[in-house]
Amino acid sequence: MAGSSRLDDPILFQRACDLVDQGIGRDLLASELSVSIDAARGFIQRYETFGKNGAMSSHSRKAYTQAEKVNAVRYFLDRNSQSETCTEFGISNRSTLKV
């Protein structure tokens, strides 16, 4: 992910964590924090996958082995959603798993 995100701000980041802990959905999170729905969706996915310590954008790219890629695709093709697959394999950006 290029550039900086509003959710990189420590105060907004903590507010986002608190709201997600309360069960808020992506649309309301986006509205509350004045971020795009895509940014809210990505934050929630990272938070649920990696927890608070891993949820802040790292602005780095993870390399996946061939086996990891094949396993993720097989998992997805077994009728799991893109979001479920990303969560299962620790893929922080849904666009990494192109459908």
C-alpha positions in Angstrom: 0.0 0.0 0.0 1.5 3.3 -1.0 1.2 6.5 0.9 -0.1 7.1 4.4 -3.4 6.2 5.8 -5.5 8.2 8.3 -5.6 5.1 10.3 -1.8 5.3 10.8 -2.5 8.2 13.2 -2.2 6.7 16.7 -5.4 8.4 18.0 -7.5 7.3 15.1 -5.9 3.9 15.2 -6.9 3.4 18.9 -10.4 4.7 18.1 -10.7 2.2 15.3 -9.5 -0.7 17.5 -12.1 0.3 20.2 -14.9 0.5 17.6 -14.0 -2.9 16.1 -13.9 -4.4 19.6 -17.5 -3.1 20.0 -18.5 -5.0 16.9 -18.9 -2.0 14.6 -19.1 -2.8 10.9 -17.1 -1.4 8.0 -19.6 1.1 6.8 -20.1 2.7 10.2 -16.4 2.5 11.0 -15.7 4.4 7.7 -18.3 7.0 8.6 -17.1 7.4 12.2 -13.4 7.9 11.1 -14.0 9.6 7.8 -12.1 7.0 5.8 -13.2 5.0 2.8 -15.1 1.8 3.1 -12.1 0.0 1.5 -9.8 1.4 4.2 -12.3 0.4 6.9 -12.6 -3.1 5.5 -8.8 -3.5 5.2 -8.3 -2.3 8.8 -11.0 -4.7 10.2 -9.4 -7.6 8.3 -5.9 -6.8 9.5 -7.2 -6.3 13.1 -9.0 -9.6 13.0 -6.1 -11.5 11.4 -3.1 -10.0 13.2 -4.5 -8.3 16.3 -3.8 -4.8 17.5 0.0 -5.1 17.2 -0.2 -6.2 13.5 -3.1 -4.1 12.4 -1.3 -0.8 11.7 -0.2 -0.6 8.1 3.4 -1.7 7.6 3.7 -0.3 4.1 5.7 -3.4 3.2 5.1 -6.3 1.0 5.1 -9.9 2.2 6.5 -12.6 0.0 4.6 -15.8 -0.3 6.1 -19.2 -1.1 4.8 -21.2 -4.1 3.3 -23.7 -1.7 1.5 -20.9 0.3 0.1 -19.5 -3.0 -1.2 -22.9 -4.1 -2.7 -23.7 -0.8 -4.5 -20.3 -0.6 -5.9 -20.8 -4.2 -7.1 -24.3 -3.3 -8.7 -23.1 -0.1 -10.5 -20.3 -2.1 -11.6 -22.7 -4.8 -13.1 -24.9 -2.2 -15.9 -22.3 -2.0 -14.4 -20.1 0.7 -14.7 -16.4 0.4 -11.9 -14.1 -0.5 -12.0 -12.6 2.9 -12.0 -16.0 4.7 -9.1 -17.1 2.6 -7.1 -13.9 3.4 -7.8 -14.4 7.1 -6.9 -18.1 7.0 -3.5 -17.5 5.3 -2.6 -14.1 6.9 -3.0 -12.2 3.7 -3.4 -8.6 4.8 -4.5 -7.1 1.5 -7.5 -8.8 -0.3 -6.2 -7.6 -3.7 -3.2 -9.9 -3.2 -5.6 -12.8 -3.7 -7.0 -11.8 -7.2 -10.2 -13.5 -8.2 
